[in-house]
Amino acid sequence: MTTGFDLVTMGRIGVDVYPEQIGVGLEDVTSFGKYLGGSATNVAVAAARYGRASAVITKTGDDPFGRFLHRALAGYGVDDRFVGTSPRLPTPVTFCEIFPPDDFPLYFYRFPKAPDLDISADELDFDAIRAAKVFWVTVTGLSQEPSRSATLAALEARGRRGITVLDLDYRPMFWDSREQAREWVGKALEHVTVAVGNLDECDTAVAVREPREAAKALRDKGVSLAVVKQGPKGVLAVDDSGEVEVPPVPVEVVNGLGAGDAFGGALVHGLLSGWDTARVMRFANAAGSHVAGQLSCSDAMPTEDQVLRKLGGKE
């Protein structure tokens, strides 16, 4: 039997290549930093920062960037036993431009296909998936086969045990249309207990953009906790105990990328700690704010003490 992890995530991994010059286009950048990236992977890193036993199900290429990612995972304390290697597909690279406070264009190099979308169901450790206290998947994993079938097989095997999270994580460039995404997101929602996304992602999931209506639509799908990110209006969370709305934590934004993943790792930590919903949302908001004030994503994931300092010592 596989030892139970606090968190197992499933989804993207890659190398984030971020410019060291801010406020200029890539054509004018002269130097870059290299970081571990990918939403599901960053969530695992964020949770590990709080001492949570984390692992990620994903796949890299058989190349130097793949070796870098394995080494980075080990450095962050994330178990890489479920990280496979594709003999034919290159490790993906993602570039971004940084125009604070709210413009961070992304350029994904995931051709002909990213290895993390080439995971098949027969490669999965279903015992580990069932045993994890939290299992976290992303919508991007539903965008192509065989990852789509593997993701749904993992969710079906999980059977809504424990805490099962769907990160709505809608990236239009990975899909033929929003309607195509909505079809597959709907199937995944049948198997999860928590759904997390911003207003645009909620629109993709349930065809509703108004926050409370979106939360209701997600809950009507059987989700116990619906978390709707509203940008400058903060976060709305609705569960069986009612509704909580938490304002954003002020920050001078350096790079908004990765803030959502920091929010996710903090959400996992709060849920596993048994905190009430309001406390979880305040903590997750502050974690996201911390990362938004940094250049990198994975390197910037905060510890609990750093989040509490962001909150002024208040939980």
Phi and psi in degrees as GROMACS dihedral restraints (atoms count N, CA, C in turn):
[ dihedral_restraints ]
;  ai    aj    ak    al  type     phi  dphi    fc
    3     4     5     6     1   -76.7    20    10
    4     5     6     7     1   135.0    20    10
    6     7     8     9     1   -60.3    20    10
    7     8     9    10     1   135.9    20    10
    9    10    11    12     1   -71.1    20    10
   10    11    12    13     1   130.6    20    10
   12    13    14    15     1   -91.9    20    10
   13    14    15    16     1   156.1    20    10
   15    16    17    18     1   -65.5    20    10
   16    17    18    19     1   -40.7    20    10
   18    19    20    21     1  -141.9    20    10
   19    20    21    22     1   130.8    20    10
   21    22    23    24     1  -122.6    20    10
   22    23    24    25     1   123.4    20    10
   24    25    26    27     1  -107.3    20    10
   25    26    27    28     1   161.7    20    10
   27    28    29    30     1  -141.9    20    10
   28    29    30    31     1   123.4    20    10
   30    31    32    33     1   156.9    20    10
   31    32    33    34     1  -146.0    20    10
   33    34    35    36     1   -69.7    20    10
   34    35    36    37     1   146.0    20    10
   36    37    38    39     1  -142.1    20    10
   37    38    39    40     1   151.3    20    10
   39    40    41    42     1  -179.7    20    10
   40    41    42    43     1  -177.5    20    10
   42    43    44    45     1  -103.1    20    10
   43    44    45    46     1   121.4    20    10
   45    46    47    48     1   -87.6    20    10
   46    47    48    49     1   125.5    20    10
   48    49    50    51     1  -113.4    20    10
   49    50    51    52     1   104.3    20    10
   51    52    53    54     1  -107.8    20    10
   52    53    54    55     1   136.6    20    10
   54    55    56    57     1   -68.2    20    10
   55    56    57    58     1   144.5    20    10
   57    58    59    60     1   -90.0    20    10
   58    59    60    61     1    -3.5    20    10
   60    61    62    63     1  -106.9    20    10
   61    62    63    64     1   129.4    20    10
   63    64    65    66     1  -102.6    20    10
   64    65    66    67     1   138.9    20    10
   66    67    68    69     1    86.9    20    10
   67    68    69    70     1    16.2    20    10
   69    70    71    72     1  -131.4    20    10
   70    71    72    73     1   155.6    20    10
   72    73    74    75     1   -73.2    20    10
   73    74    75    76     1   161.3    20    10
   75    76    77    78     1   -57.2    20    10
   76    77    78    79     1   -31.8    20    10
   78    79    80    81     1   -65.1    20    10
   79    80    81    82     1   -18.5    20    10
   81    82    83    84     1  -107.9    20    10
   82    83    84    85     1    -1.6    20    10
   84    85    86    87     1   -75.8    20    10
   85    86    87    88     1   140.1    20    10
   87    88    89    90     1  -112.0    20    10
   88    89    90    91     1   -15.2    20    10
   90    91    92    93     1  -151.5    20    10
   91    92    93    94     1   152.4    20    10
   93    94    95    96     1  -134.9    20    10
   94    95    96    97     1   157.7    20    10
   96    97    98    99     1  -108.7    20    10
   97    98    99   100     1   149.3    20    10
   99   100   101   102     1  -113.7    20    10
  100   101   102   103     1   129.1    20    10
  102   103   104   105     1  -139.8    20    10
  103   104   105   106     1   155.1    20    10
  105   106   107   108     1   -65.7    20    10
  106   107   108   109     1   139.9    20    10
  108   109   110   111     1  -146.6    20    10
  109   110   111   112     1  -173.7    20    10
  111   112   113   114     1   105.6    20    10
  112   113   114   115     1   127.1    20    10
  114   115   116   117     1   -55.8    20    10
  115   116   117   118     1   -55.1    20    10
  117   118   119   120     1   -61.6    20    10
  118   119   120   121     1   -35.8    20    10
  120   121   122   123     1   -69.0    20    10
  121   122   123   124     1   -42.6    20    10
  123   124   125   126     1   -62.6    20    10
  124   125   126   127     1   -35.4    20    10
  126   127   128   129     1   -63.5    20    10
  127   128   129   130     1   -41.5    20    10
  129   130   131   132     1   -63.2    20    10
  130   131   132   133     1   -41.4    20    10
  132   133   134   135     1   -62.1    20    10
  133   134   135   136     1   -45.0    20    10
  135   136   137   138     1   -60.7    20    10
  136   137   138   139     1   -43.2    20    10
  138   139   140   141     1   -67.2    20    10
  139   140   141   142     1   -36.5    20    10
  141   142   143   144     1   -62.8    20    10
  142   143   144   145     1   -29.6    20    10
  144   145   146   147     1   -61.1    20    10
  145   146   147   148     1   -26.0    20    10
  147   148   149   150     1   -93.7    20    10
  148   149   150   151     1    11.3    20    10
  150   151   152   153     1    85.8    20    10
  151   152   153   154     1    11.8    20    10
  153   154   155   156     1   -82.2    20    10
  154   155   156   157     1   137.2    20    10
  156   157   158   159     1   -74.2    20    10
  157   158   159   160     1   107.8    20    10
  159   160   161   162     1  -121.0    20    10
  160   161   162   163     1   148.1    20    10
  162   163   164   165     1  -143.9    20    10
  163   164   165   166     1   158.1    20    10
  165   166   167   168     1  -129.4    20    10
  166   167   168   169     1   136.9    20    10
  168   169   170   171     1   -97.9    20    10
  169   170   171   172     1   113.2    20    10
  171   172   173   174     1  -163.7    20    10
  172   173   174   175     1  -168.3    20    10
  174   175   176   177     1  -154.8    20    10
  175   176   177   178     1   139.2    20    10
  177   178   179   180     1  -113.2    20    10
  178   179   180   181     1   176.6    20    10
  180   181   182   183     1   -84.3    20    10
  181   182   183   184     1   167.2    20    10
  183   184   185   186     1   -91.7    20    10
  184   185   186   187     1    74.7    20    10
  186   187   188   189     1  -155.0    20    10
  187   188   189   190     1   174.6    20    10
  189   190   191   192     1   -58.7    20    10
  190   191   192   193     1   -37.1    20    10
  192   193   194   195     1   -64.9    20    10
  193   194   195   196     1   -37.2    20    10
  195   196   197   198     1   -62.3    20    10
  196   197   198   199     1   -42.5    20    10
  198   199   200   201     1   -65.1    20    10
  199   200   201   202     1   -37.5    20    10
  201   202   203   204     1   -59.7    20    10
  202   203   204   205     1   -41.8    20    10
  204   205   206   207     1   -67.4    20    10
  205   206   207   208     1   -40.7    20    10
  207   208   209   210     1   -60.4    20    10
  208   209   210   211     1   -43.9    20    10
  210   211   212   213     1   -64.6    20    10
  211   212   213   214     1   -40.3    20    10
  213   214   215   216     1   -65.3    20    10
  214   215   216   217     1   -42.5    20    10
  216   217   218   219     1   -58.1    20    10
  217   218   219   220     1   -45.4    20    10
  219   220   221   222     1   -60.3    20    10
  220   221   222   223     1   -40.2    20    10
  222   223   224   225     1   -64.9    20    10
  223   224   225   226     1   -31.0    20    10
  225   226   227   228     1   -88.8    20    10
  226   227   228   229     1    -3.1    20    10
  228   229   230   231     1    80.1    20    10
  229   230   231   232     1    24.2    20    10
  231   232   233   234     1  -102.4    20    10
  232   233   234   235     1   126.8    20    10
  234   235   236   237     1   -67.3    20    10
  235   236   237   238     1   130.3    20    10
  237   238   239   240     1  -108.2    20    10
  238   239   240   241     1    18.1    20    10
  240   241   242   243     1   -64.0    20    10
  241   242   243   244     1   -23.1    20    10
  243   244   245   246     1  -101.2    20    10
  244   245   246   247     1    15.4    20    10
  246   247   248   249     1   -96.2    20    10
  247   248   249   250     1   106.5    20    10
  249   250   251   252     1   -83.3    20    10
  250   251   252   253     1   177.6    20    10
  252   253   254   255     1  -130.3    20    10
  253   254   255   256     1   126.5    20    10
  255   256   257   258     1   -88.8    20    10
  256   257   258   259     1   129.0    20    10
  258   259   260   261     1   -77.3    20    10
  259   260   261   262     1    -9.8    20    10
  261   262   263   264     1  -127.9    20    10
  262   263   264   265     1   -16.1    20    10
  264   265   266   267     1  -107.1    20    10
  265   266   267   268     1   137.0    20    10
  267   268   269   270     1   -76.8    20    10
  268   269   270   271     1   151.2    20    10
  270   271   272   273     1   -61.3    20    10
  271   272   273   274     1   130.2    20    10
  273   274   275   276     1   -72.4    20    10
  274   275   276   277     1   151.6    20    10
  276   277   278   279     1  -125.4    20    10
  277   278   279   280     1   138.6    20    10
  279   280   281   282     1  -124.2    20    10
  280   281   282   283     1   125.9    20    10
  282   283   284   285     1  -103.1    20    10
  283   284   285   286     1   152.0    20    10
  285   286   287   288     1  -136.9    20    10
  286   287   288   289     1   159.2    20    10
  288   289   290   291     1  -109.2    20    10
  289   290   291   292     1   148.5    20    10
  291   292   293   294     1  -121.3    20    10
  292   293   294   295     1   105.9    20    10
  294   295   296   297     1  -125.3    20    10
  295   296   297   298     1    81.6    20    10
  297   298   299   300     1   -60.5    20    10
  298   299   300   301     1   152.1    20    10
  300   301   302   303     1   -96.0    20    10
  301   302   303   304     1    -6.9    20    10
  303   304   305   306     1  -144.9    20    10
  304   305   306   307     1    20.9    20    10
  306   307   308   309     1  -127.8    20    10
  307   308   309   310     1   107.8    20    10
  309   310   311   312     1  -135.8    20    10
  310   311   312   313     1    71.9    20    10
  312   313   314   315     1   -58.8    20    10
  313   314   315   316     1   138.7    20    10
  315   316   317   318     1  -111.8    20    10
  316   317   318   319     1   142.4    20    10
  318   319   320   321     1  -127.3    20    10
  319   320   321   322     1   105.9    20    10
  321   322   323   324     1   -91.0    20    10
  322   323   324   325     1   126.0    20    10
  324   325   326   327     1  -108.2    20    10
  325   326   327   328     1    90.4    20    10
  327   328   329   330     1  -131.1    20    10
  328   329   330   331     1    45.6    20    10
  330   331   332   333     1  -115.5    20    10
  331   332   333   334     1   147.2    20    10
  333   334   335   336     1   -71.2    20    10
  334   335   336   337     1   -22.1    20    10
  336   337   338   339     1  -160.2    20    10
  337   338   339   340     1   145.2    20    10
  339   340   341   342     1   -77.0    20    10
  340   341   342   343     1   141.3    20    10
  342   343   344   345     1   -55.5    20    10
  343   344   345   346     1   -31.9    20    10
  345   346   347   348     1   -70.3    20    10
  346   347   348   349     1   -11.6    20    10
  348   349   350   351     1   -97.7    20    10
  349   350   351   352     1     3.3    20    10
  351   352   353   354     1  -107.3    20    10
  352   353   354   355     1    20.8    20    10
  354   355   356   357     1   -83.4    20    10
  355   356   357   358     1   130.9    20    10
  357   358   359   360     1  -109.2    20    10
  358   359   360   361     1   160.4    20    10
  360   361   362   363     1   -60.1    20    10
  361   362   363   364     1   -32.9    20    10
  363   364   365   366     1   -73.2    20    10
  364   365   366   367     1    -5.6    20    10
  366   367   368   369     1   -93.1    20    10
  367   368   369   370     1    -5.7    20    10
  369   370   371   372     1   -86.2    20    10
  370   371   372   373     1   146.4    20    10
  372   373   374   375     1   -95.9    20    10
  373   374   375   376     1    92.1    20    10
  375   376   377   378     1   -67.6    20    10
  376   377   378   379     1   -28.6    20    10
  378   379   380   381     1   -62.2    20    10
  379   380   381   382     1   -42.8    20    10
  381   382   383   384     1   -65.9    20    10
  382   383   384   385     1   -38.4    20    10
  384   385   386   387     1   -65.1    20    10
  385   386   387   388     1   -42.5    20    10
  387   388   389   390     1   -70.4    20    10
  388   389   390   391     1   -32.5    20    10
  390   391   392   393     1   -82.9    20    10
  391   392   393   394     1   -20.3    20    10
  393   394   395   396     1   -62.9    20    10
  394   395   396   397     1   140.9    20    10
  396   397   398   399     1   -66.5    20    10
  397   398   399   400     1   -37.1    20    10
  399   400   401   402     1  -129.1    20    10
  400   401   402   403     1   133.1    20    10
  402   403   404   405     1  -119.2    20    10
  403   404   405   406     1   128.6    20    10
  405   406   407   408     1  -126.1    20    10
  406   407   408   409     1   122.4    20    10
  408   409   410   411     1  -125.2    20    10
  409   410   411   412     1   163.3    20    10
  411   412   413   414     1  -122.0    20    10
  412   413   414   415     1   156.9    20    10
  414   415   416   417     1   -64.0    20    10
  415   416   417   418     1   -32.5    20    10
  417   418   419   420     1   -56.9    20    10
  418   419   420   421     1   -34.2    20    10
  420   421   422   423     1   -63.7    20    10
  421   422   423   424     1   -14.4    20    10
  423   424   425   426     1   -92.8    20    10
  424   425   426   427     1    -1.7    20    10
  426   427   428   429     1   -79.1    20    10
  427   428   429   430     1   -22.3    20    10
  429   430   431   432     1  -145.3    20    10
  430   431   432   433     1   156.9    20    10
  432   433   434   435     1   -87.6    20    10
  433   434   435   436     1   151.5    20    10
  435   436   437   438     1   -86.2    20    10
  436   437   438   439     1    -1.0    20    10
  438   439   440   441     1   -59.3    20    10
  439   440   441   442     1   -36.3    20    10
  441   442   443   444     1   -59.0    20    10
  442   443   444   445     1   -51.3    20    10
  444   445   446   447     1   -65.6    20    10
  445   446   447   448     1   -36.6    20    10
  447   448   449   450     1   -65.7    20    10
  448   449   450   451     1   -42.2    20    10
  450   451   452   453     1   -63.3    20    10
  451   452   453   454     1   -45.3    20    10
  453   454   455   456     1   -67.0    20    10
  454   455   456   457     1   -36.1    20    10
  456   457   458   459     1   -65.0    20    10
  457   458   459   460     1   -39.4    20    10
  459   460   461   462     1   -63.7    20    10
  460   461   462   463     1   -43.5    20    10
  462   463   464   465     1   -66.0    20    10
  463   464   465   466     1   -39.6    20    10
  465   466   467   468     1   -65.6    20    10
  466   467   468   469     1   -40.5    20    10
  468   469   470   471     1   -65.2    20    10
  469   470   471   472     1   -36.4    20    10
  471   472   473   474     1   -64.5    20    10
  472   473   474   475     1   -41.6    20    10
  474   475   476   477     1    60.7    20    10
  475   476   477   478     1    37.8    20    10
  477   478   479   480     1    58.2    20    10
  478   479   480   481     1    28.3    20    10
  480   481   482   483     1   -69.4    20    10
  481   482   483   484     1   148.1    20    10
  483   484   485   486     1    51.7    20    10
  484   485   486   487     1  -135.6    20    10
  486   487   488   489     1  -106.2    20    10
  487   488   489   490     1   118.2    20    10
  489   490   491   492     1  -122.0    20    10
  490   491   492   493     1   117.2    20    10
  492   493   494   495     1  -111.6    20    10
  493   494   495   496     1   136.3    20    10
  495   496   497   498     1  -111.3    20    10
  496   497   498   499     1   114.2    20    10
  498   499   500   501     1   -82.4    20    10
  499   500   501   502     1   115.6    20    10
  501   502   503   504     1   -67.8    20    10
  502   503   504   505     1   -26.3    20    10
  504   505   506   507     1    27.1    20    10
  505   506   507   508     1    53.4    20    10
  507   508   509   510     1   -83.2    20    10
  508   509   510   511     1   119.3    20    10
  510   511   512   513     1  -116.2    20    10
  511   512   513   514     1   107.4    20    10
  513   514   515   516     1   -54.8    20    10
  514   515   516   517     1   -33.2    20    10
  516   517   518   519     1   -66.3    20    10
  517   518   519   520     1   -13.7    20    10
  519   520   521   522     1   -93.0    20    10
  520   521   522   523     1    -2.3    20    10
  522   523   524   525     1  -128.6    20    10
  523   524   525   526     1   155.3    20    10
  525   526   527   528     1   -72.6    20    10
  526   527   528   529     1   -33.3    20    10
  528   529   530   531     1  -163.7    20    10
  529   530   531   532     1   162.2    20    10
  531   532   533   534     1   -63.3    20    10
  532   533   534   535     1   -36.9    20    10
  534   535   536   537     1   -64.4    20    10
  535   536   537   538     1   -38.9    20    10
  537   538   539   540     1   -61.8    20    10
  538   539   540   541     1   -44.6    20    10
  540   541   542   543     1   -61.5    20    10
  541   542   543   544     1   -43.0    20    10
  543   544   545   546     1   -59.1    20    10
  544   545   546   547     1   -38.3    20    10
  546   547   548   549     1   -59.7    20    10
  547   548   549   550     1   -47.0    20    10
  549   550   551   552     1   -78.7    20    10
  550   551   552   553     1   -32.8    20    10
  552   553   554   555     1   -62.1    20    10
  553   554   555   556     1   -39.6    20    10
  555   556   557   558     1   -58.4    20    10
  556   557   558   559     1   -39.2    20    10
  558   559   560   561     1   -68.1    20    10
  559   560   561   562     1   -39.1    20    10
  561   562   563   564     1   -68.0    20    10
  562   563   564   565     1   -36.4    20    10
  564   565   566   567     1   -61.7    20    10
  565   566   567   568     1   -22.3    20    10
  567   568   569   570     1   -66.7    20    10
  568   569   570   571     1   -12.7    20    10
  570   571   572   573     1  -118.8    20    10
  571   572   573   574     1     3.4    20    10
  573   574   575   576     1  -115.7    20    10
  574   575   576   577     1   160.2    20    10
  576   577   578   579     1  -106.0    20    10
  577   578   579   580     1   -19.0    20    10
  579   580   581   582     1  -134.1    20    10
  580   581   582   583     1   135.6    20    10
  582   583   584   585     1  -126.6    20    10
  583   584   585   586     1   136.4    20    10
  585   586   587   588     1  -132.2    20    10
  586   587   588   589     1   127.2    20    10
  588   589   590   591     1  -171.9    20    10
  589   590   591   592     1   165.6    20    10
  591   592   593   594     1   -86.0    20    10
  592   593   594   595     1  -177.6    20    10
  594   595   596   597     1   -64.2    20    10
  595   596   597   598     1   -40.2    20    10
  597   598   599   600     1   -66.0    20    10
  598   599   600   601     1   -39.5    20    10
  600   601   602   603     1   -68.5    20    10
  601   602   603   604     1   -36.1    20    10
  603   604   605   606     1   -63.9    20    10
  604   605   606   607     1   -38.3    20    10
  606   607   608   609     1   -59.5    20    10
  607   608   609   610     1   -43.5    20    10
  609   610   611   612     1   -62.5    20    10
  610   611   612   613     1   -40.6    20    10
  612   613   614   615     1   -73.0    20    10
  613   614   615   616     1   -45.7    20    10
  615   616   617   618     1  -133.1    20    10
  616   617   618   619     1    11.3    20    10
  618   619   620   621     1    61.3    20    10
  619   620   621   622     1    31.7    20    10
  621   622   623   624     1  -136.9    20    10
  622   623   624   625     1   135.5    20    10
  624   625   626   627     1  -109.1    20    10
  625   626   627   628     1   -22.7    20    10
  627   628   629   630     1   -68.1    20    10
  628   629   630   631     1   128.2    20    10
  630   631   632   633     1   -54.8    20    10
  631   632   633   634     1   -50.0    20    10
  633   634   635   636     1   -69.7    20    10
  634   635   636   637     1   -37.1    20    10
  636   637   638   639     1   -67.2    20    10
  637   638   639   640     1   -37.1    20    10
  639   640   641   642     1   -63.8    20    10
  640   641   642   643     1   -45.0    20    10
  642   643   644   645     1   -61.0    20    10
  643   644   645   646     1   -41.8    20    10
  645   646   647   648     1   -63.4    20    10
  646   647   648   649     1   -42.6    20    10
  648   649   650   651     1   -63.9    20    10
  649   650   651   652     1   -39.1    20    10
  651   652   653   654     1   -65.5    20    10
  652   653   654   655     1   -42.5    20    10
  654   655   656   657     1   -65.5    20    10
  655   656   657   658     1   -34.1    20    10
  657   658   659   660     1   -66.0    20    10
  658   659   660   661     1   -19.6    20    10
  660   661   662   663     1   -81.5    20    10
  661   662   663   664     1    -1.8    20    10
  663   664   665   666     1   102.5    20    10
  664   665   666   667     1     4.5    20    10
  666   667   668   669     1   -75.3    20    10
  667   668   669   670     1   130.9    20    10
  669   670   671   672     1   -76.5    20    10
  670   671   672   673     1   -39.2    20    10
  672   673   674   675     1  -126.6    20    10
  673   674   675   676     1   118.3    20    10
  675   676   677   678     1  -107.4    20    10
  676   677   678   679     1   124.0    20    10
  678   679   680   681     1  -116.3    20    10
  679   680   681   682     1   117.0    20    10
  681   682   683   684     1  -115.2    20    10
  682   683   684   685     1   115.1    20    10
  684   685   686   687     1   -85.4    20    10
  685   686   687   688     1   128.8    20    10
  687   688   689   690     1  -114.2    20    10
  688   689   690   691     1    21.2    20    10
  690   691   692   693     1    62.7    20    10
  691   692   693   694     1  -125.9    20    10
  693   694   695   696     1   -66.4    20    10
  694   695   696   697     1   -11.7    20    10
  696   697   698   699     1   -90.4    20    10
  697   698   699   700     1     0.9    20    10
  699   700   701   702     1    91.5    20    10
  700   701   702   703     1  -152.9    20    10
  702   703   704   705     1  -125.5    20    10
  703   704   705   706     1   135.6    20    10
  705   706   707   708     1  -107.9    20    10
  706   707   708   709     1   130.3    20    10
  708   709   710   711     1  -128.0    20    10
  709   710   711   712     1   132.9    20    10
  711   712   713   714     1  -129.1    20    10
  712   713   714   715     1   126.4    20    10
  714   715   716   717     1  -138.6    20    10
  715   716   717   718     1  -166.5    20    10
  717   718   719   720     1   -63.2    20    10
  718   719   720   721     1   -22.7    20    10
  720   721   722   723     1   -88.3    20    10
  721   722   723   724     1    -7.1    20    10
  723   724   725   726     1   128.8    20    10
  724   725   726   727     1  -153.6    20    10
  726   727   728   729     1  -116.3    20    10
  727   728   729   730     1   138.8    20    10
  729   730   731   732     1  -129.8    20    10
  730   731   732   733     1   134.5    20    10
  732   733   734   735     1  -126.5    20    10
  733   734   735   736     1   125.1    20    10
  735   736   737   738     1  -118.8    20    10
  736   737   738   739     1   129.8    20    10
  738   739   740   741     1   -72.0    20    10
  739   740   741   742     1   160.3    20    10
  741   742   743   744     1   -69.5    20    10
  742   743   744   745     1   158.9    20    10
  744   745   746   747     1   -95.4    20    10
  745   746   747   748     1   122.4    20    10
  747   748   749   750     1   -59.1    20    10
  748   749   750   751     1   141.1    20    10
  750   751   752   753     1  -157.0    20    10
  751   752   753   754     1   146.3    20    10
  753   754   755   756     1   -85.9    20    10
  754   755   756   757     1   105.5    20    10
  756   757   758   759     1   -70.5    20    10
  757   758   759   760     1   129.4    20    10
  759   760   761   762     1  -102.0    20    10
  760   761   762   763     1   -49.2    20    10
  762   763   764   765     1  -149.0    20    10
  763   764   765   766     1   111.2    20    10
  765   766   767   768     1   -73.3    20    10
  766   767   768   769     1   -12.7    20    10
  768   769   770   771     1   -70.2    20    10
  769   770   771   772     1   137.0    20    10
  771   772   773   774     1    95.2    20    10
  772   773   774   775     1   -16.6    20    10
  774   775   776   777     1   -63.5    20    10
  775   776   777   778     1   -38.6    20    10
  777   778   779   780     1   -65.7    20    10
  778   779   780   781     1   -34.6    20    10
  780   781   782   783     1   -71.9    20    10
  781   782   783   784     1   -37.3    20    10
  783   784   785   786     1   -62.5    20    10
  784   785   786   787     1   -41.8    20    10
  786   787   788   789     1   -57.4    20    10
  787   788   789   790     1   -43.8    20    10
  789   790   791   792     1   -63.6    20    10
  790   791   792   793     1   -46.2    20    10
  792   793   794   795     1   -63.7    20    10
  793   794   795   796     1   -37.9    20    10
  795   796   797   798     1   -69.5    20    10
  796   797   798   799     1   -36.8    20    10
  798   799   800   801     1   -58.9    20    10
  799   800   801   802     1   -45.8    20    10
  801   802   803   804     1   -59.6    20    10
  802   803   804   805     1   -46.8    20    10
  804   805   806   807     1   -61.0    20    10
  805   806   807   808     1   -43.9    20    10
  807   808   809   810     1   -65.4    20    10
  808   809   810   811     1   -42.2    20    10
  810   811   812   813     1   -64.6    20    10
  811   812   813   814     1   -42.2    20    10
  813   814   815   816     1   -68.1    20    10
  814   815   816   817     1   -25.9    20    10
  816   817   818   819     1   -79.8    20    10
  817   818   819   820     1    -9.2    20    10
  819   820   821   822     1    76.3    20    10
  820   821   822   823     1    20.4    20    10
  822   823   824   825     1   -70.3    20    10
  823   824   825   826     1   157.6    20    10
  825   826   827   828     1   -71.4    20    10
  826   827   828   829     1   163.0    20    10
  828   829   830   831     1   -61.0    20    10
  829   830   831   832     1   -40.9    20    10
  831   832   833   834     1   -61.4    20    10
  832   833   834   835     1   -43.3    20    10
  834   835   836   837     1   -65.6    20    10
  835   836   837   838     1   -41.3    20    10
  837   838   839   840     1   -59.7    20    10
  838   839   840   841     1   -45.3    20    10
  840   841   842   843     1   -66.9    20    10
  841   842   843   844     1   -40.5    20    10
  843   844   845   846     1   -61.4    20    10
  844   845   846   847     1   -44.5    20    10
  846   847   848   849     1   -64.8    20    10
  847   848   849   850     1   -45.9    20    10
  849   850   851   852     1   -65.1    20    10
  850   851   852   853     1   -40.4    20    10
  852   853   854   855     1   -58.9    20    10
  853   854   855   856     1   -44.5    20    10
  855   856   857   858     1   -66.8    20    10
  856   857   858   859     1   -37.4    20    10
  858   859   860   861     1   -63.3    20    10
  859   860   861   862     1   -43.4    20    10
  861   862   863   864     1   -63.3    20    10
  862   863   864   865     1   -39.7    20    10
  864   865   866   867     1   -62.8    20    10
  865   866   867   868     1   -40.8    20    10
  867   868   869   870     1   -57.5    20    10
  868   869   870   871     1   -47.1    20    10
  870   871   872   873     1   -71.3    20    10
  871   872   873   874     1   -34.0    20    10
  873   874   875   876     1   -61.3    20    10
  874   875   876   877     1   -23.3    20    10
  876   877   878   879     1   -88.0    20    10
  877   878   879   880     1     5.5    20    10
  879   880   881   882     1  -118.6    20    10
  880   881   882   883     1   163.3    20    10
  882   883   884   885     1   -76.4    20    10
  883   884   885   886     1   -46.7    20    10
  885   886   887   888     1   -89.2    20    10
  886   887   888   889     1   172.0    20    10
  888   889   890   891     1  -103.1    20    10
  889   890   891   892     1   -71.9    20    10
  891   892   893   894     1   -60.2    20    10
  892   893   894   895     1   -44.3    20    10
  894   895   896   897     1   -62.9    20    10
  895   896   897   898     1   -25.6    20    10
  897   898   899   900     1   -91.5    20    10
  898   899   900   901     1    -4.1    20    10
  900   901   902   903     1   -58.3    20    10
  901   902   903   904     1   128.9    20    10
  903   904   905   906     1   -84.5    20    10
  904   905   906   907     1   161.4    20    10
  906   907   908   909     1   -85.0    20    10
  907   908   909   910     1   171.1    20    10
  909   910   911   912     1   -62.6    20    10
  910   911   912   913     1   -40.0    20    10
  912   913   914   915     1   -61.4    20    10
  913   914   915   916     1   -39.8    20    10
  915   916   917   918     1   -65.5    20    10
  916   917   918   919     1   -38.8    20    10
  918   919   920   921     1   -66.3    20    10
  919   920   921   922     1   -43.3    20    10
  921   922   923   924     1   -64.1    20    10
  922   923   924   925     1   -34.9    20    10
  924   925   926   927     1   -65.1    20    10
  925   926   927   928     1   -36.7    20    10
  927   928   929   930     1   -62.5    20    10
  928   929   930   931     1   -33.1    20    10
  930   931   932   933     1   -85.5    20    10
  931   932   933   934     1     2.7    20    10
  933   934   935   936     1    73.2    20    10
  934   935   936   937     1    26.6    20    10
  936   937   938   939     1    82.2    20    10
  937   938   939   940     1     1.5    20    10
  939   940   941   942     1  -103.8    20    10
  940   941   942   943     1   139.0    20    10
